[in-house]
Amino acid sequence: MKTRLLTVIVIISLLAIVLTACGGSQNPSSNNSSQPAAAVTSASSGSGTDTMALIQEKLQNHHGIDRILNAQHTREEWNNTLDRMIRYGANINDQEKQIIIDYLMSRQ
């Protein structure tokens, strides 16, 4: 009985964490290209600082930066993750998505 109760509590806790971490914005932006072209160009030039600023902007306080930087994913997994974030309302265009993925892959 104790084991079953503990299992239920753990499952509910994990579900709450996942839903909180992956939940979309309450006010998702409808425009995926609000990032100024100059900032995107600067980020694509290879400056880690610019790309980190881009990542932090796109996180919109939904995740801590450490969570992103400590994650070890393949290019395909990052692509799927960012696609999921976009479906939840993240304001990331295709160019920004590739910049972010390239940067995260270069850190591995």
Gaussian input, Z-matrix of N, CA and C with variables (Angstrom, degrees):
# hf/3-21g

backbone

0 1
 N
 C     1     B1
 C     2     B2     1     A1
 N     3     B3     2     A2     1     D1
 C     4     B4     3     A3     2     D2
 C     5     B5     4     A4     3     D3
 N     6     B6     5     A5     4     D4
 C     7     B7     6     A6     5     D5
 C     8     B8     7     A7     6     D6
 N     9     B9     8     A8     7     D7
 C    10    B10     9     A9     8     D8
 C    11    B11    10    A10     9     D9
 N    12    B12    11    A11    10    D10
 C    13    B13    12    A12    11    D11
 C    14    B14    13    A13    12    D12
 N    15    B15    14    A14    13    D13
 C    16    B16    15    A15    14    D14
 C    17    B17    16    A16    15    D15
 N    18    B18    17    A17    16    D16
 C    19    B19    18    A18    17    D17
 C    20    B20    19    A19    18    D18
 N    21    B21    20    A20    19    D19
 C    22    B22    21    A21    20    D20
 C    23    B23    22    A22    21    D21
 N    24    B24    23    A23    22    D22
 C    25    B25    24    A24    23    D23
 C    26    B26    25    A25    24    D24
 N    27    B27    26    A26    25    D25
 C    28    B28    27    A27    26    D26
 C    29    B29    28    A28    27    D27
 N    30    B30    29    A29    28    D28
 C    31    B31    30    A30    29    D29
 C    32    B32    31    A31    30    D30
 N    33    B33    32    A32    31    D31
 C    34    B34    33    A33    32    D32
 C    35    B35    34    A34    33    D33
 N    36    B36    35    A35    34    D34
 C    37    B37    36    A36    35    D35
 C    38    B38    37    A37    36    D36
 N    39    B39    38    A38    37    D37
 C    40    B40    39    A39    38    D38
 C    41    B41    40    A40    39    D39
 N    42    B42    41    A41    40    D40
 C    43    B43    42    A42    41    D41
 C    44    B44    43    A43    42    D42
 N    45    B45    44    A44    43    D43
 C    46    B46    45    A45    44    D44
 C    47    B47    46    A46    45    D45
 N    48    B48    47    A47    46    D46
 C    49    B49    48    A48    47    D47
 C    50    B50    49    A49    48    D48
 N    51    B51    50    A50    49    D49
 C    52    B52    51    A51    50    D50
 C    53    B53    52    A52    51    D51
 N    54    B54    53    A53    52    D52
 C    55    B55    54    A54    53    D53
 C    56    B56    55    A55    54    D54
 N    57    B57    56    A56    55    D55
 C    58    B58    57    A57    56    D56
 C    59    B59    58    A58    57    D57
 N    60    B60    59    A59    58    D58
 C    61    B61    60    A60    59    D59
 C    62    B62    61    A61    60    D60
 N    63    B63    62    A62    61    D61
 C    64    B64    63    A63    62    D62
 C    65    B65    64    A64    63    D63
 N    66    B66    65    A65    64    D64
 C    67    B67    66    A66    65    D65
 C    68    B68    67    A67    66    D66
 N    69    B69    68    A68    67    D67
 C    70    B70    69    A69    68    D68
 C    71    B71    70    A70    69    D69
 N    72    B72    71    A71    70    D70
 C    73    B73    72    A72    71    D71
 C    74    B74    73    A73    72    D72
 N    75    B75    74    A74    73    D73
 C    76    B76    75    A75    74    D74
 C    77    B77    76    A76    75    D75
 N    78    B78    77    A77    76    D76
 C    79    B79    78    A78    77    D77
 C    80    B80    79    A79    78    D78
 N    81    B81    80    A80    79    D79
 C    82    B82    81    A81    80    D80
 C    83    B83    82    A82    81    D81
 N    84    B84    83    A83    82    D82
 C    85    B85    84    A84    83    D83
 C    86    B86    85    A85    84    D84
 N    87    B87    86    A86    85    D85
 C    88    B88    87    A87    86    D86
 C    89    B89    88    A88    87    D87
 N    90    B90    89    A89    88    D88
 C    91    B91    90    A90    89    D89
 C    92    B92    91    A91    90    D90
 N    93    B93    92    A92    91    D91
 C    94    B94    93    A93    92    D92
 C    95    B95    94    A94    93    D93
 N    96    B96    95    A95    94    D94
 C    97    B97    96    A96    95    D95
 C    98    B98    97    A97    96    D96
 N    99    B99    98    A98    97    D97
 C   100   B100    99    A99    98    D98
 C   101   B101   100   A100    99    D99
 N   102   B102   101   A101   100   D100
 C   103   B103   102   A102   101   D101
 C   104   B104   103   A103   102   D102
 N   105   B105   104   A104   103   D103
 C   106   B106   105   A105   104   D104
 C   107   B107   106   A106   105   D105
 N   108   B108   107   A107   106   D106
 C   109   B109   108   A108   107   D107
 C   110   B110   109   A109   108   D108
 N   111   B111   110   A110   109   D109
 C   112   B112   111   A111   110   D110
 C   113   B113   112   A112   111   D111
 N   114   B114   113   A113   112   D112
 C   115   B115   114   A114   113   D113
 C   116   B116   115   A115   114   D114
 N   117   B117   116   A116   115   D115
 C   118   B118   117   A117   116   D116
 C   119   B119   118   A118   117   D117
 N   120   B120   119   A119   118   D118
 C   121   B121   120   A120   119   D119
 C   122   B122   121   A121   120   D120
 N   123   B123   122   A122   121   D121
 C   124   B124   123   A123   122   D122
 C   125   B125   124   A124   123   D123
 N   126   B126   125   A125   124   D124
 C   127   B127   126   A126   125   D125
 C   128   B128   127   A127   126   D126
 N   129   B129   128   A128   127   D127
 C   130   B130   129   A129   128   D128
 C   131   B131   130   A130   129   D129
 N   132   B132   131   A131   130   D130
 C   133   B133   132   A132   131   D131
 C   134   B134   133   A133   132   D132
 N   135   B135   134   A134   133   D133
 C   136   B136   135   A135   134   D134
 C   137   B137   136   A136   135   D135
 N   138   B138   137   A137   136   D136
 C   139   B139   138   A138   137   D137
 C   140   B140   139   A139   138   D138
 N   141   B141   140   A140   139   D139
 C   142   B142   141   A141   140   D140
 C   143   B143   142   A142   141   D141
 N   144   B144   143   A143   142   D142
 C   145   B145   144   A144   143   D143
 C   146   B146   145   A145   144   D144
 N   147   B147   146   A146   145   D145
 C   148   B148   147   A147   146   D146
 C   149   B149   148   A148   147   D147
 N   150   B150   149   A149   148   D148
 C   151   B151   150   A150   149   D149
 C   152   B152   151   A151   150   D150
 N   153   B153   152   A152   151   D151
 C   154   B154   153   A153   152   D152
 C   155   B155   154   A154   153   D153
 N   156   B156   155   A155   154   D154
 C   157   B157   156   A156   155   D155
 C   158   B158   157   A157   156   D156
 N   159   B159   158   A158   157   D157
 C   160   B160   159   A159   158   D158
 C   161   B161   160   A160   159   D159
 N   162   B162   161   A161   160   D160
 C   163   B163   162   A162   161   D161
 C   164   B164   163   A163   162   D162
 N   165   B165   164   A164   163   D163
 C   166   B166   165   A165   164   D164
 C   167   B167   166   A166   165   D165
 N   168   B168   167   A167   166   D166
 C   169   B169   168   A168   167   D167
 C   170   B170   169   A169   168   D168
 N   171   B171   170   A170   169   D169
 C   172   B172   171   A171   170   D170
 C   173   B173   172   A172   171   D171
 N   174   B174   173   A173   172   D172
 C   175   B175   174   A174   173   D173
 C   176   B176   175   A175   174   D174
 N   177   B177   176   A176   175   D175
 C   178   B178   177   A177   176   D176
 C   179   B179   178   A178   177   D177
 N   180   B180   179   A179   178   D178
 C   181   B181   180   A180   179   D179
 C   182   B182   181   A181   180   D180
 N   183   B183   182   A182   181   D181
 C   184   B184   183   A183   182   D182
 C   185   B185   184   A184   183   D183
 N   186   B186   185   A185   184   D184
 C   187   B187   186   A186   185   D185
 C   188   B188   187   A187   186   D186
 N   189   B189   188   A188   187   D187
 C   190   B190   189   A189   188   D188
 C   191   B191   190   A190   189   D189
 N   192   B192   191   A191   190   D190
 C   193   B193   192   A192   191   D191
 C   194   B194   193   A193   192   D192
 N   195   B195   194   A194   193   D193
 C   196   B196   195   A195   194   D194
 C   197   B197   196   A196   195   D195
 N   198   B198   197   A197   196   D196
 C   199   B199   198   A198   197   D197
 C   200   B200   199   A199   198   D198
 N   201   B201   200   A200   199   D199
 C   202   B202   201   A201   200   D200
 C   203   B203   202   A202   201   D201
 N   204   B204   203   A203   202   D202
 C   205   B205   204   A204   203   D203
 C   206   B206   205   A205   204   D204
 N   207   B207   206   A206   205   D205
 C   208   B208   207   A207   206   D206
 C   209   B209   208   A208   207   D207
 N   210   B210   209   A209   208   D208
 C   211   B211   210   A210   209   D209
 C   212   B212   211   A211   210   D210
 N   213   B213   212   A212   211   D211
 C   214   B214   213   A213   212   D212
 C   215   B215   214   A214   213   D213
 N   216   B216   215   A215   214   D214
 C   217   B217   216   A216   215   D215
 C   218   B218   217   A217   216   D216
 N   219   B219   218   A218   217   D217
 C   220   B220   219   A219   218   D218
 C   221   B221   220   A220   219   D219
 N   222   B222   221   A221   220   D220
 C   223   B223   222   A222   221   D221
 C   224   B224   223   A223   222   D222
 N   225   B225   224   A224   223   D223
 C   226   B226   225   A225   224   D224
 C   227   B227   226   A226   225   D225
 N   228   B228   227   A227   226   D226
 C   229   B229   228   A228   227   D227
 C   230   B230   229   A229   228   D228
 N   231   B231   230   A230   229   D229
 C   232   B232   231   A231   230   D230
 C   233   B233   232   A232   231   D231
 N   234   B234   233   A233   232   D232
 C   235   B235   234   A234   233   D233
 C   236   B236   235   A235   234   D234
 N   237   B237   236   A236   235   D235
 C   238   B238   237   A237   236   D236
 C   239   B239   238   A238   237   D237
 N   240   B240   239   A239   238   D238
 C   241   B241   240   A240   239   D239
 C   242   B242   241   A241   240   D240
 N   243   B243   242   A242   241   D241
 C   244   B244   243   A243   242   D242
 C   245   B245   244   A244   243   D243
 N   246   B246   245   A245   244   D244
 C   247   B247   246   A246   245   D245
 C   248   B248   247   A247   246   D246
 N   249   B249   248   A248   247   D247
 C   250   B250   249   A249   248   D248
 C   251   B251   250   A250   249   D249
 N   252   B252   251   A251   250   D250
 C   253   B253   252   A252   251   D251
 C   254   B254   253   A253   252   D252
 N   255   B255   254   A254   253   D253
 C   256   B256   255   A255   254   D254
 C   257   B257   256   A256   255   D255
 N   258   B258   257   A257   256   D256
 C   259   B259   258   A258   257   D257
 C   260   B260   259   A259   258   D258
 N   261   B261   260   A260   259   D259
 C   262   B262   261   A261   260   D260
 C   263   B263   262   A262   261   D261
 N   264   B264   263   A263   262   D262
 C   265   B265   264   A264   263   D263
 C   266   B266   265   A265   264   D264
 N   267   B267   266   A266   265   D265
 C   268   B268   267   A267   266   D266
 C   269   B269   268   A268   267   D267
 N   270   B270   269   A269   268   D268
 C   271   B271   270   A270   269   D269
 C   272   B272   271   A271   270   D270
 N   273   B273   272   A272   271   D271
 C   274   B274   273   A273   272   D272
 C   275   B275   274   A274   273   D273
 N   276   B276   275   A275   274   D274
 C   277   B277   276   A276   275   D275
 C   278   B278   277   A277   276   D276
 N   279   B279   278   A278   277   D277
 C   280   B280   279   A279   278   D278
 C   281   B281   280   A280   279   D279
 N   282   B282   281   A281   280   D280
 C   283   B283   282   A282   281   D281
 C   284   B284   283   A283   282   D282
 N   285   B285   284   A284   283   D283
 C   286   B286   285   A285   284   D284
 C   287   B287   286   A286   285   D285
 N   288   B288   287   A287   286   D286
 C   289   B289   288   A288   287   D287
 C   290   B290   289   A289   288   D288
 N   291   B291   290   A290   289   D289
 C   292   B292   291   A291   290   D290
 C   293   B293   292   A292   291   D291
 N   294   B294   293   A293   292   D292
 C   295   B295   294   A294   293   D293
 C   296   B296   295   A295   294   D294
 N   297   B297   296   A296   295   D295
 C   298   B298   297   A297   296   D296
 C   299   B299   298   A298   297   D297
 N   300   B300   299   A299   298   D298
 C   301   B301   300   A300   299   D299
 C   302   B302   301   A301   300   D300
 N   303   B303   302   A302   301   D301
 C   304   B304   303   A303   302   D302
 C   305   B305   304   A304   303   D303
 N   306   B306   305   A305   304   D304
 C   307   B307   306   A306   305   D305
 C   308   B308   307   A307   306   D306
 N   309   B309   308   A308   307   D307
 C   310   B310   309   A309   308   D308
 C   311   B311   310   A310   309   D309
 N   312   B312   311   A311   310   D310
 C   313   B313   312   A312   311   D311
 C   314   B314   313   A313   312   D312
 N   315   B315   314   A314   313   D313
 C   316   B316   315   A315   314   D314
 C   317   B317   316   A316   315   D315
 N   318   B318   317   A317   316   D316
 C   319   B319   318   A318   317   D317
 C   320   B320   319   A319   318   D318
 N   321   B321   320   A320   319   D319
 C   322   B322   321   A321   320   D320
 C   323   B323   322   A322   321   D321

   B1=1.4507
   B2=1.5228
   B3=1.3518
   B4=1.4674
   B5=1.5241
   B6=1.3104
   B7=1.4666
   B8=1.5225
   B9=1.2998
   B10=1.4625
   B11=1.5291
   B12=1.3225
   B13=1.4592
   B14=1.5305
   B15=1.3178
   B16=1.4603
   B17=1.5287
   B18=1.3163
   B19=1.4649
   B20=1.5246
   B21=1.3171
   B22=1.4673
   B23=1.5190
   B24=1.3185
   B25=1.4637
   B26=1.5278
   B27=1.3144
   B28=1.4686
   B29=1.5331
   B30=1.3130
   B31=1.4640
   B32=1.5311
   B33=1.3179
   B34=1.4655
   B35=1.5252
   B36=1.3252
   B37=1.4668
   B38=1.5235
   B39=1.3244
   B40=1.4682
   B41=1.5139
   B42=1.3158
   B43=1.4584
   B44=1.5258
   B45=1.3296
   B46=1.4661
   B47=1.5282
   B48=1.3269
   B49=1.4687
   B50=1.5241
   B51=1.3256
   B52=1.4595
   B53=1.5230
   B54=1.3232
   B55=1.4647
   B56=1.5170
   B57=1.3182
   B58=1.4635
   B59=1.5266
   B60=1.3234
   B61=1.4577
   B62=1.5237
   B63=1.3053
   B64=1.4589
   B65=1.5204
   B66=1.3047
   B67=1.4592
   B68=1.5081
   B69=1.3022
   B70=1.4588
   B71=1.5102
   B72=1.2805
   B73=1.4586
   B74=1.5156
   B75=1.3097
   B76=1.4500
   B77=1.5221
   B78=1.3223
   B79=1.4542
   B80=1.5175
   B81=1.3186
   B82=1.4614
   B83=1.5141
   B84=1.3014
   B85=1.4525
   B86=1.5167
   B87=1.3042
   B88=1.4537
   B89=1.5189
   B90=1.3241
   B91=1.4555
   B92=1.5176
   B93=1.3266
   B94=1.4529
   B95=1.5206
   B96=1.3121
   B97=1.4537
   B98=1.5154
   B99=1.3354
   B100=1.4585
   B101=1.5250
   B102=1.3110
   B103=1.4548
   B104=1.5227
   B105=1.3260
   B106=1.4661
   B107=1.5255
   B108=1.3190
   B109=1.4588
   B110=1.5164
   B111=1.3228
   B112=1.4644
   B113=1.5120
   B114=1.3226
   B115=1.4611
   B116=1.5225
   B117=1.3251
   B118=1.4547
   B119=1.5159
   B120=1.3193
   B121=1.4599
   B122=1.5126
   B123=1.3253
   B124=1.4595
   B125=1.5192
   B126=1.3341
   B127=1.4540
   B128=1.5186
   B129=1.3386
   B130=1.4531
   B131=1.5226
   B132=1.3229
   B133=1.4615
   B134=1.5180
   B135=1.3359
   B136=1.4523
   B137=1.5078
   B138=1.3118
   B139=1.4553
   B140=1.5116
   B141=1.3317
   B142=1.4547
   B143=1.5134
   B144=1.3293
   B145=1.4621
   B146=1.5144
   B147=1.3285
   B148=1.4652
   B149=1.5236
   B150=1.3211
   B151=1.4551
   B152=1.5201
   B153=1.3297
   B154=1.4678
   B155=1.5226
   B156=1.3084
   B157=1.4661
   B158=1.5250
   B159=1.3266
   B160=1.4620
   B161=1.5296
   B162=1.3294
   B163=1.4683
   B164=1.5196
   B165=1.3349
   B166=1.4634
   B167=1.5268
   B168=1.3302
   B169=1.4639
   B170=1.5282
   B171=1.3200
   B172=1.4602
   B173=1.5252
   B174=1.3174
   B175=1.4664
   B176=1.5194
   B177=1.3175
   B178=1.4630
   B179=1.5240
   B180=1.3189
   B181=1.4633
   B182=1.5233
   B183=1.3381
   B184=1.4638
   B185=1.5225
   B186=1.3160
   B187=1.4597
   B188=1.5194
   B189=1.3305
   B190=1.4524
   B191=1.5186
   B192=1.3121
   B193=1.4724
   B194=1.5244
   B195=1.3393
   B196=1.4644
   B197=1.5244
   B198=1.3150
   B199=1.4662
   B200=1.5264
   B201=1.3186
   B202=1.4626
   B203=1.5241
   B204=1.3207
   B205=1.4630
   B206=1.5252
   B207=1.3239
   B208=1.4666
   B209=1.5218
   B210=1.3173
   B211=1.4627
   B212=1.5305
   B213=1.3068
   B214=1.4675
   B215=1.5202
   B216=1.3191
   B217=1.4643
   B218=1.5200
   B219=1.3070
   B220=1.4599
   B221=1.5231
   B222=1.3142
   B223=1.4723
   B224=1.5351
   B225=1.3152
   B226=1.4638
   B227=1.5298
   B228=1.3322
   B229=1.4671
   B230=1.5265
   B231=1.3502
   B232=1.4711
   B233=1.5298
   B234=1.3221
   B235=1.4585
   B236=1.5321
   B237=1.3299
   B238=1.4660
   B239=1.5280
   B240=1.3264
   B241=1.4631
   B242=1.5240
   B243=1.3296
   B244=1.4641
   B245=1.5295
   B246=1.3279
   B247=1.4675
   B248=1.5332
   B249=1.3282
   B250=1.4663
   B251=1.5321
   B252=1.3346
   B253=1.4665
   B254=1.5320
   B255=1.3176
   B256=1.4693
   B257=1.5329
   B258=1.3341
   B259=1.4762
   B260=1.5312
   B261=1.3300
   B262=1.4649
   B263=1.5215
   B264=1.3392
   B265=1.4550
   B266=1.5185
   B267=1.3389
   B268=1.4645
   B269=1.5232
   B270=1.3067
   B271=1.4596
   B272=1.5279
   B273=1.3280
   B274=1.4683
   B275=1.5238
   B276=1.3444
   B277=1.4603
   B278=1.5318
   B279=1.3319
   B280=1.4696
   B281=1.5282
   B282=1.3284
   B283=1.4698
   B284=1.5263
   B285=1.3251
   B286=1.4729
   B287=1.5222
   B288=1.3086
   B289=1.4631
   B290=1.5239
   B291=1.3208
   B292=1.4588
   B293=1.5264
   B294=1.3281
   B295=1.4692
   B296=1.5257
   B297=1.3229
   B298=1.4669
   B299=1.5240
   B300=1.3302
   B301=1.4659
   B302=1.5224
   B303=1.3295
   B304=1.4730
   B305=1.5233
   B306=1.3220
   B307=1.4709
   B308=1.5273
   B309=1.3234
   B310=1.4605
   B311=1.5287
   B312=1.3130
   B313=1.4785
   B314=1.5253
   B315=1.3253
   B316=1.4742
   B317=1.5272
   B318=1.3168
   B319=1.4588
   B320=1.5249
   B321=1.3269
   B322=1.4785
   B323=1.4993
   A1=110.74
   A2=116.53
   A3=120.01
   A4=110.83
   A5=116.59
   A6=120.59
   A7=110.48
   A8=116.92
   A9=120.91
   A10=110.81
   A11=117.14
   A12=121.74
   A13=110.33
   A14=116.65
   A15=121.16
   A16=110.66
   A17=117.21
   A18=121.37
   A19=110.68
   A20=117.17
   A21=121.12
   A22=110.49
   A23=117.52
   A24=121.48
   A25=110.47
   A26=116.96
   A27=120.78
   A28=110.33
   A29=117.50
   A30=120.81
   A31=110.74
   A32=116.64
   A33=120.05
   A34=110.64
   A35=116.66
   A36=120.30
   A37=111.18
   A38=116.65
   A39=120.02
   A40=111.36
   A41=116.95
   A42=120.69
   A43=110.66
   A44=116.63
   A45=120.39
   A46=110.77
   A47=117.16
   A48=121.05
   A49=110.16
   A50=116.92
   A51=120.91
   A52=110.82
   A53=116.69
   A54=119.67
   A55=111.69
   A56=117.16
   A57=120.53
   A58=110.74
   A59=116.71
   A60=121.07
   A61=112.75
   A62=117.71
   A63=120.91
   A64=113.51
   A65=117.22
   A66=120.14
   A67=111.06
   A68=116.13
   A69=122.06
   A70=111.43
   A71=115.70
   A72=123.25
   A73=109.60
   A74=117.08
   A75=120.93
   A76=110.84
   A77=116.65
   A78=122.34
   A79=109.56
   A80=118.08
   A81=118.60
   A82=111.38
   A83=114.24
   A84=120.24
   A85=109.01
   A86=116.56
   A87=119.67
   A88=112.38
   A89=117.55
   A90=120.30
   A91=109.47
   A92=118.21
   A93=122.19
   A94=113.09
   A95=119.54
   A96=120.00
   A97=111.82
   A98=117.77
   A99=120.09
   A100=112.23
   A101=117.92
   A102=121.44
   A103=109.00
   A104=117.84
   A105=119.62
   A106=111.21
   A107=115.88
   A108=121.32
   A109=111.58
   A110=117.48
   A111=120.31
   A112=111.34
   A113=117.80
   A114=120.85
   A115=110.55
   A116=117.28
   A117=120.52
   A118=109.77
   A119=117.35
   A120=121.22
   A121=110.40
   A122=116.69
   A123=120.85
   A124=110.36
   A125=116.69
   A126=120.55
   A127=110.73
   A128=117.38
   A129=120.10
   A130=112.29
   A131=116.60
   A132=119.32
   A133=112.29
   A134=117.27
   A135=119.68
   A136=113.93
   A137=118.18
   A138=120.41
   A139=109.60
   A140=116.67
   A141=121.06
   A142=112.31
   A143=116.79
   A144=120.81
   A145=110.92
   A146=116.81
   A147=120.54
   A148=111.43
   A149=116.66
   A150=119.76
   A151=110.63
   A152=117.75
   A153=120.73
   A154=110.36
   A155=117.71
   A156=121.16
   A157=109.90
   A158=116.73
   A159=121.69
   A160=110.15
   A161=116.60
   A162=120.88
   A163=110.18
   A164=116.83
   A165=119.97
   A166=111.25
   A167=116.79
   A168=120.29
   A169=110.60
   A170=116.37
   A171=120.52
   A172=112.21
   A173=118.22
   A174=121.02
   A175=111.33
   A176=117.64
   A177=124.04
   A178=111.64
   A179=117.12
   A180=123.74
   A181=113.95
   A182=118.08
   A183=120.39
   A184=110.70
   A185=117.44
   A186=122.48
   A187=108.50
   A188=116.15
   A189=120.62
   A190=109.33
   A191=116.76
   A192=120.94
   A193=111.21
   A194=117.34
   A195=120.23
   A196=111.88
   A197=116.10
   A198=120.05
   A199=110.23
   A200=116.50
   A201=121.26
   A202=110.61
   A203=116.37
   A204=120.39
   A205=112.86
   A206=117.60
   A207=120.70
   A208=112.84
   A209=117.53
   A210=120.99
   A211=109.79
   A212=115.90
   A213=122.08
   A214=107.92
   A215=116.42
   A216=121.48
   A217=110.40
   A218=114.87
   A219=120.63
   A220=107.72
   A221=116.02
   A222=120.68
   A223=110.18
   A224=116.84
   A225=120.68
   A226=111.24
   A227=117.33
   A228=120.57
   A229=111.11
   A230=117.16
   A231=119.81
   A232=109.95
   A233=116.49
   A234=120.58
   A235=110.20
   A236=116.47
   A237=120.75
   A238=111.11
   A239=117.08
   A240=121.35
   A241=110.51
   A242=116.49
   A243=119.39
   A244=111.33
   A245=117.70
   A246=119.87
   A247=110.28
   A248=116.48
   A249=120.68
   A250=110.55
   A251=116.28
   A252=120.26
   A253=110.62
   A254=116.73
   A255=121.53
   A256=109.74
   A257=116.36
   A258=119.33
   A259=111.21
   A260=117.32
   A261=121.64
   A262=112.01
   A263=117.24
   A264=119.69
   A265=115.46
   A266=118.11
   A267=119.38
   A268=109.74
   A269=115.82
   A270=122.87
   A271=109.17
   A272=116.53
   A273=122.77
   A274=107.91
   A275=116.08
   A276=118.35
   A277=109.61
   A278=117.08
   A279=121.19
   A280=112.50
   A281=117.20
   A282=120.25
   A283=110.59
   A284=116.98
   A285=121.07
   A286=110.34
   A287=116.44
   A288=121.19
   A289=110.41
   A290=117.75
   A291=121.04
   A292=111.77
   A293=117.52
   A294=121.49
   A295=109.56
   A296=115.99
   A297=121.11
   A298=110.86
   A299=116.67
   A300=120.18
   A301=110.87
   A302=117.57
   A303=120.85
   A304=110.87
   A305=116.17
   A306=120.47
   A307=110.73
   A308=117.16
   A309=119.69
   A310=111.30
   A311=117.22
   A312=120.36
   A313=110.67
   A314=117.55
   A315=119.88
   A316=111.82
   A317=117.54
   A318=122.07
   A319=112.90
   A320=117.05
   A321=119.73
   A322=111.89
   D1=-45.12
   D2=179.29
   D3=-63.34
   D4=-39.69
   D5=-179.82
   D6=-64.16
   D7=-41.49
   D8=-179.75
   D9=-65.68
   D10=-43.03
   D11=178.50
   D12=-63.68
   D13=-44.33
   D14=178.59
   D15=-61.58
   D16=-41.10
   D17=178.82
   D18=-62.52
   D19=-43.67
   D20=179.05
   D21=-63.15
   D22=-43.09
   D23=179.66
   D24=-62.83
   D25=-43.55
   D26=179.58
   D27=-63.55
   D28=-43.84
   D29=-179.57
   D30=-63.60
   D31=-44.11
   D32=178.98
   D33=-63.79
   D34=-41.07
   D35=178.48
   D36=-62.55
   D37=-46.19
   D38=179.10
   D39=-63.00
   D40=-40.82
   D41=178.32
   D42=-62.12
   D43=-42.56
   D44=178.91
   D45=-63.01
   D46=-41.01
   D47=179.66
   D48=-64.47
   D49=-46.24
   D50=-179.02
   D51=-62.87
   D52=-45.69
   D53=-179.49
   D54=-64.48
   D55=-38.16
   D56=178.38
   D57=-67.82
   D58=-44.13
   D59=-176.55
   D60=-71.00
   D61=-33.38
   D62=-174.53
   D63=-104.45
   D64=1.89
   D65=-179.09
   D66=-64.70
   D67=145.47
   D68=179.52
   D69=-77.23
   D70=168.45
   D71=177.25
   D72=-66.78
   D73=144.78
   D74=176.75
   D75=-69.67
   D76=-26.90
   D77=178.89
   D78=-126.36
   D79=69.66
   D80=-176.65
   D81=-64.14
   D82=142.53
   D83=178.95
   D84=-78.14
   D85=144.33
   D86=-179.40
   D87=-94.28
   D88=-4.59
   D89=-176.35
   D90=-113.43
   D91=114.69
   D92=-178.67
   D93=-85.07
   D94=5.27
   D95=-177.09
   D96=-124.31
   D97=34.18
   D98=-178.06
   D99=-76.01
   D100=-16.00
   D101=178.94
   D102=-68.27
   D103=126.13
   D104=179.15
   D105=-59.17
   D106=142.37
   D107=-177.98
   D108=-59.05
   D109=-36.62
   D110=-179.56
   D111=-63.40
   D112=-39.31
   D113=179.92
   D114=-68.70
   D115=-38.70
   D116=178.22
   D117=-65.77
   D118=-44.57
   D119=178.30
   D120=-60.85
   D121=-42.05
   D122=178.92
   D123=-63.16
   D124=-43.21
   D125=-179.75
   D126=-64.74
   D127=-36.98
   D128=-177.88
   D129=-74.81
   D130=-9.78
   D131=-179.75
   D132=-74.86
   D133=-6.69
   D134=176.09
   D135=105.01
   D136=0.64
   D137=178.80
   D138=-73.10
   D139=114.93
   D140=179.09
   D141=-60.62
   D142=-34.88
   D143=-179.78
   D144=-64.35
   D145=-45.41
   D146=178.71
   D147=-64.44
   D148=-40.90
   D149=-179.77
   D150=-68.13
   D151=-38.62
   D152=176.55
   D153=-62.32
   D154=-39.91
   D155=177.93
   D156=-63.86
   D157=-40.28
   D158=177.66
   D159=-62.26
   D160=-46.04
   D161=179.98
   D162=-61.56
   D163=-46.75
   D164=-179.11
   D165=-62.34
   D166=-39.11
   D167=177.52
   D168=-61.79
   D169=-42.54
   D170=-176.63
   D171=-74.21
   D172=-23.17
   D173=177.22
   D174=-67.26
   D175=-30.21
   D176=178.56
   D177=46.56
   D178=42.73
   D179=178.46
   D180=61.63
   D181=18.91
   D182=175.95
   D183=-82.92
   D184=-28.84
   D185=-179.45
   D186=-139.18
   D187=153.28
   D188=171.57
   D189=-78.32
   D190=148.34
   D191=-178.66
   D192=-62.71
   D193=-31.74
   D194=179.27
   D195=-61.67
   D196=-35.77
   D197=178.79
   D198=-60.38
   D199=-41.44
   D200=-178.85
   D201=-71.47
   D202=-46.98
   D203=-175.05
   D204=-70.63
   D205=-25.41
   D206=180.00
   D207=-88.80
   D208=-11.00
   D209=-179.77
   D210=-73.33
   D211=138.59
   D212=177.21
   D213=-114.75
   D214=101.96
   D215=-178.69
   D216=-127.25
   D217=157.23
   D218=171.83
   D219=-77.08
   D220=168.54
   D221=176.94
   D222=-58.34
   D223=-42.31
   D224=179.99
   D225=-64.03
   D226=-40.42
   D227=178.93
   D228=-65.23
   D229=-41.81
   D230=176.93
   D231=-63.46
   D232=-41.29
   D233=178.86
   D234=-59.18
   D235=-46.76
   D236=179.33
   D237=-64.45
   D238=-39.77
   D239=179.52
   D240=-62.92
   D241=-47.05
   D242=-179.68
   D243=-67.51
   D244=-36.53
   D245=175.38
   D246=-60.46
   D247=-41.93
   D248=178.84
   D249=-64.17
   D250=-42.15
   D251=178.07
   D252=-61.28
   D253=-40.89
   D254=179.73
   D255=-64.33
   D256=-41.52
   D257=177.10
   D258=-61.98
   D259=-32.14
   D260=178.58
   D261=-80.71
   D262=-3.35
   D263=175.02
   D264=113.67
   D265=4.36
   D266=177.76
   D267=-63.11
   D268=138.14
   D269=-177.05
   D270=-90.74
   D271=77.35
   D272=-177.07
   D273=-130.23
   D274=121.87
   D275=177.13
   D276=-90.29
   D277=174.28
   D278=-175.09
   D279=-61.01
   D280=-40.35
   D281=-179.82
   D282=-65.27
   D283=-44.35
   D284=178.79
   D285=-63.84
   D286=-38.93
   D287=179.35
   D288=-59.37
   D289=-46.37
   D290=-179.97
   D291=-66.58
   D292=-38.42
   D293=177.84
   D294=-61.44
   D295=-46.31
   D296=-179.14
   D297=-63.07
   D298=-47.13
   D299=-179.81
   D300=-62.61
   D301=-45.31
   D302=179.00
   D303=-58.06
   D304=-43.92
   D305=-179.62
   D306=-64.41
   D307=-46.72
   D308=-178.09
   D309=-65.61
   D310=-35.97
   D311=177.53
   D312=-68.94
   D313=-33.78
   D314=-178.75
   D315=-70.22
   D316=-18.70
   D317=-179.43
   D318=-81.86
   D319=-11.66
   D320=-176.23
   D321=-85.02

